[in-house]
Amino acid sequence: MTSPQQPTLLAVFAHPDDEAFGVGGTLTHYARKGVRVLLACATRGEAGKITVPGMTVDDLGQQREHELREACRALEISEPIFLDYHDSGRFERTRYDDPLALMNVNPLAVEVKLRALIADVQPQVMITFDPHGAYGHIDHLQIHRAAVAAFFSTGHLPGGGPQRLYYTALTHEAAEGISRMGQNLDPLVYGVSEGTVAVRMNVAAYAENKRAALRAHGTQTGEQSLLGRMTPEEREAMESRLLGTENFSIGGTRTALASYPLRGLFDGVPGFEELD
């Protein structure tokens, strides 16, 4: 198999700000190693909730697109790639009647877009949500399904297609922390066992990048957000997890695993073993 000259990592998520929480440090880490790091975002977060008291925004999708571009700059990665679907929203903001809301789109159609993107950028590594979509958001589940399908249907591409697919991975401990902060998650459902974590990325060196990326998403991180409502103790505990380590499980591989856990996302990927 002939490898492209530059290693490429493609992260596939649903909304602006998804990248900042669970993978931002990892994206910066590989960007600094010379990897071409690309972020595909399915929507512009049009149905998000503005969490800054008194803030009004004429076009929330446009605003959140701008926020994501700023976050990508903070993480030192390329401009985001939008798949041009609409945010499905949650609770009273759910867009049941919007045909472009991701919840209403056939995942096979999303897969077609992702296959074309994969053929164009030729990533060796892909990242997307875990099978529970982190905390069960329907758009997270939809983009997970489409990204997994696209990984499995692109092995025929020149170069063999993406060699690894990773999922973001919440440990049971992290899921318990999120549950205590109001998400009402069952940690034994939404969290994974330690043995499921294939890669633990130490991202403490990129804490300021992650903080800057989170700040960039100003409409989503205001006083009325989950972050904004935390006590100082809760925020310290959250930052200890969020800014120190990012965990990944394996969703698919076309290469053998020389060891387990892996040293990093490119460990054992032919031609790029030295990256980790």
C-alpha positions as CSV (number, residue, x, y, z in Angstrom):
1,M,0.0,0.0,0.0
2,T,1.4,3.4,-1.0
3,S,0.8,6.1,1.7
4,P,0.1,9.8,0.8
5,Q,3.0,12.1,1.5
6,Q,1.3,13.9,4.4
7,P,-0.6,12.0,7.1
8,T,-4.2,13.1,7.4
9,L,-6.7,12.8,10.3
10,L,-10.4,13.4,9.6
11,A,-12.7,14.2,12.6
12,V,-16.4,13.9,11.9
13,F,-18.9,15.6,14.3
14,A,-22.4,17.0,14.4
15,H,-22.2,20.6,15.8
16,P,-19.9,23.5,16.4
17,D,-18.3,22.9,19.8
18,D,-18.4,19.1,19.6
19,E,-14.7,19.3,18.7
20,A,-13.7,21.4,21.7
21,F,-14.6,19.0,24.4
22,G,-13.4,15.5,23.8
23,V,-10.9,15.8,21.0
24,G,-9.5,19.3,20.8
25,G,-6.2,18.6,22.5
26,T,-5.6,15.5,20.3
27,L,-6.3,17.6,17.1
28,T,-3.8,20.2,18.2
29,H,-1.2,17.5,19.1
30,Y,-1.3,16.0,15.7
31,A,-1.4,19.3,13.9
32,R,1.8,20.3,15.6
33,K,3.3,17.0,14.4
34,G,2.7,17.9,10.8
35,V,-0.5,15.9,10.3
36,R,-3.2,17.5,8.1
37,V,-6.1,17.7,10.6
38,L,-9.5,18.2,9.1
39,L,-12.8,18.7,10.8
40,A,-16.1,17.8,9.1
41,C,-19.1,19.3,10.9
42,A,-22.6,18.1,9.8
43,T,-24.5,21.2,10.9
44,R,-24.0,24.9,11.9
45,G,-25.8,24.5,15.2
46,E,-28.8,26.5,14.1
47,A,-31.1,25.1,16.8
48,G,-28.6,25.6,19.7
49,K,-29.6,27.5,22.9
50,I,-28.0,30.9,23.5
51,T,-26.6,30.7,27.0
52,V,-25.6,34.3,27.5
53,P,-28.3,36.3,29.2
54,G,-29.6,39.1,27.1
55,M,-27.7,38.1,23.9
56,T,-29.6,38.3,20.7
57,V,-28.3,36.8,17.4
58,D,-29.9,37.4,14.0
59,D,-28.6,34.2,12.5
60,L,-27.4,31.6,15.0
61,G,-26.1,29.3,12.3
62,Q,-24.0,32.0,10.9
63,Q,-22.8,33.0,14.3
64,R,-21.9,29.5,15.3
65,E,-20.1,28.9,12.0
66,H,-17.9,31.9,12.9
67,E,-17.4,30.5,16.4
68,L,-16.2,27.2,14.9
69,R,-13.8,28.9,12.6
70,E,-12.3,30.7,15.6
71,A,-12.1,27.5,17.5
72,C,-10.3,25.8,14.7
73,R,-7.8,28.6,14.7
74,A,-7.3,28.2,18.5
75,L,-6.7,24.4,18.0
76,E,-4.3,25.2,15.1
77,I,-6.2,23.1,12.6
78,S,-7.6,23.8,9.1
79,E,-10.8,25.6,8.4
80,P,-13.9,23.4,9.1
81,I,-15.7,21.5,6.3
82,F,-19.5,21.8,6.6
83,L,-21.8,19.1,5.4
84,D,-24.7,21.6,5.2
85,Y,-27.3,19.8,7.2
86,H,-29.4,21.5,9.9
87,D,-29.2,21.1,13.7
88,S,-32.1,19.0,14.9
89,G,-32.2,20.7,18.3
90,R,-33.4,19.2,21.6
91,F,-36.4,19.5,23.9
92,E,-38.6,22.4,22.9
93,R,-36.2,23.4,20.1
94,T,-36.5,20.0,18.3
95,R,-37.0,20.6,14.5
96,Y,-39.4,17.7,13.7
97,D,-40.6,19.3,10.4
98,D,-37.2,20.5,9.0
99,P,-36.3,18.0,6.2
100,L,-32.7,19.1,6.5
101,A,-32.5,18.6,10.2
102,L,-30.0,15.8,10.7
103,M,-32.5,13.6,12.6
104,N,-34.7,13.6,9.5
105,V,-32.0,12.8,6.9
106,N,-31.3,9.2,5.9
107,P,-27.9,8.3,7.3
108,L,-27.1,6.6,4.0
109,A,-27.4,10.0,2.3
110,V,-24.9,11.4,4.9
111,E,-22.6,8.5,4.2
112,V,-22.6,9.4,0.5
113,K,-21.3,12.8,1.3
114,L,-18.7,11.4,3.7
115,R,-17.5,8.8,1.2
116,A,-16.9,11.6,-1.3
117,L,-15.0,13.6,1.3
118,I,-12.9,10.6,2.3
119,A,-12.0,9.9,-1.4
120,D,-11.0,13.6,-1.7
121,V,-8.8,14.0,1.4
122,Q,-7.6,10.4,1.9
123,P,-7.3,10.2,5.7
124,Q,-5.5,7.4,7.3
125,V,-7.3,8.0,10.6
126,M,-10.9,9.0,11.3
127,I,-12.5,10.0,14.6
128,T,-16.2,10.3,15.4
129,F,-18.7,9.9,18.3
130,D,-19.1,6.7,20.2
131,P,-22.2,4.6,19.6
132,H,-24.1,6.5,22.3
133,G,-23.3,9.8,20.8
134,A,-21.6,10.9,24.1
135,Y,-24.9,11.8,25.8
136,G,-27.5,10.5,23.4
137,H,-28.1,13.6,21.2
138,I,-29.9,12.4,18.0
139,D,-27.5,14.3,15.7
140,H,-24.6,12.7,17.4
141,L,-26.1,9.3,16.9
142,Q,-26.9,10.1,13.2
143,I,-23.3,11.3,12.4
144,H,-21.9,8.3,14.2
145,R,-23.9,5.9,12.1
146,A,-23.0,7.7,8.9
147,A,-19.3,8.0,9.7
148,V,-19.0,4.3,10.7
149,A,-20.8,3.3,7.5
150,A,-18.4,5.5,5.4
151,F,-15.4,4.0,7.0
152,F,-16.5,0.5,6.2
153,S,-17.6,1.3,2.6
154,T,-14.3,3.0,1.6
155,G,-11.8,0.2,1.9
156,H,-11.8,-0.2,-1.9
157,L,-10.4,3.4,-2.4
158,P,-6.8,3.8,-3.7
159,G,-4.5,3.3,-0.8
160,G,-7.0,1.1,1.0
161,G,-9.2,3.9,2.4
162,P,-8.9,5.0,6.1
163,Q,-6.9,2.6,8.1
164,R,-8.3,3.3,11.5
165,L,-11.6,4.5,13.0
166,Y,-11.7,5.7,16.5
167,Y,-14.6,6.7,18.8
168,T,-14.5,9.3,21.5
169,A,-14.6,7.3,24.8
170,L,-16.1,8.4,28.1
171,T,-14.8,6.3,31.0
172,H,-17.4,5.3,33.7
173,E,-15.8,7.9,36.0
174,A,-16.2,10.6,33.4
175,A,-19.8,9.6,32.7
176,E,-20.5,9.7,36.4
177,G,-19.1,13.3,36.5
178,I,-21.3,14.4,33.6
179,S,-24.3,12.7,35.2
180,R,-23.7,14.6,38.5
181,M,-23.7,17.9,36.5
182,G,-27.2,17.5,35.2
183,Q,-27.1,15.3,32.1
184,N,-28.9,12.4,33.9
185,L,-26.8,9.6,32.2
186,D,-26.4,6.1,33.4
187,P,-22.6,5.8,33.7
188,L,-22.8,2.0,33.0
189,V,-24.5,2.7,29.7
190,Y,-22.8,5.9,28.4
191,G,-19.4,5.2,30.0
192,V,-16.9,2.4,29.0
193,S,-14.7,0.1,30.9
194,E,-11.0,0.9,31.2
195,G,-10.2,-2.1,28.9
196,T,-12.3,-0.5,26.1
197,V,-10.0,2.6,26.0
198,A,-7.5,1.9,23.3
199,V,-5.7,5.2,23.3
200,R,-5.2,7.6,26.2
201,M,-3.9,10.9,24.9
202,N,-2.1,13.2,27.4
203,V,-3.2,16.6,26.2
204,A,-2.2,18.7,29.2
205,A,0.3,20.6,27.0
206,Y,-2.6,21.9,24.9
207,A,-4.9,23.1,27.8
208,E,-4.7,26.7,26.6
209,N,-5.7,25.7,23.1
210,K,-8.7,23.9,24.5
211,R,-9.7,26.8,26.7
212,A,-9.4,29.2,23.8
213,A,-11.6,26.9,21.6
214,L,-14.2,26.6,24.3
215,R,-14.2,30.4,24.7
216,A,-14.6,30.8,21.0
217,H,-18.0,29.1,21.3
218,G,-19.4,32.0,23.2
219,T,-23.1,31.5,22.6
220,Q,-22.8,28.0,24.0
221,T,-20.6,28.6,27.1
222,G,-22.3,31.5,28.8
223,E,-23.7,31.8,32.3
224,Q,-26.7,29.6,31.5
225,S,-24.7,26.8,30.0
226,L,-23.7,23.6,31.8
227,L,-20.2,25.1,32.2
228,G,-21.5,28.4,33.4
229,R,-23.7,26.8,36.1
230,M,-21.0,24.7,37.6
231,T,-19.7,25.4,41.1
232,P,-16.0,26.2,41.3
233,E,-15.4,22.6,42.6
234,E,-17.4,21.1,39.8
235,R,-15.5,23.2,37.2
236,E,-12.1,22.2,38.7
237,A,-13.1,18.5,38.5
238,M,-14.4,18.9,35.0
239,E,-11.2,20.7,33.8
240,S,-9.0,18.1,35.4
241,R,-10.6,15.5,33.2
242,L,-11.3,17.6,30.1
243,L,-7.9,19.3,29.8
244,G,-5.6,16.5,30.9
245,T,-6.6,13.4,29.0
246,E,-8.6,12.4,25.9
247,N,-9.7,8.8,25.5
248,F,-10.5,6.8,22.4
249,S,-11.8,3.3,21.6
250,I,-11.4,1.4,18.4
251,G,-14.3,1.5,15.9
252,G,-12.6,-0.2,13.1
253,T,-9.2,-1.1,11.7
254,R,-7.6,-2.4,8.5
255,T,-4.2,-2.9,10.1
256,A,-3.0,-5.2,12.7
257,L,-2.6,-3.9,16.3
258,A,1.0,-4.6,17.4
259,S,0.1,-3.9,21.0
260,Y,-2.8,-2.8,23.2
261,P,-3.4,-0.2,24.4
262,L,-1.9,1.8,21.5
263,R,0.6,4.6,21.9
264,G,-1.5,6.9,19.8
265,L,-3.9,7.1,16.9
266,F,-1.4,6.4,14.2
267,D,0.3,3.5,16.1
268,G,0.8,0.7,13.6
269,V,-0.6,2.5,10.6
270,P,1.7,1.6,7.7
271,G,4.1,4.4,6.8
272,F,3.3,6.6,9.9
273,E,4.4,4.4,12.8
274,E,6.9,7.1,14.0
275,L,4.2,9.7,14.6
276,D,3.4,8.1,17.9
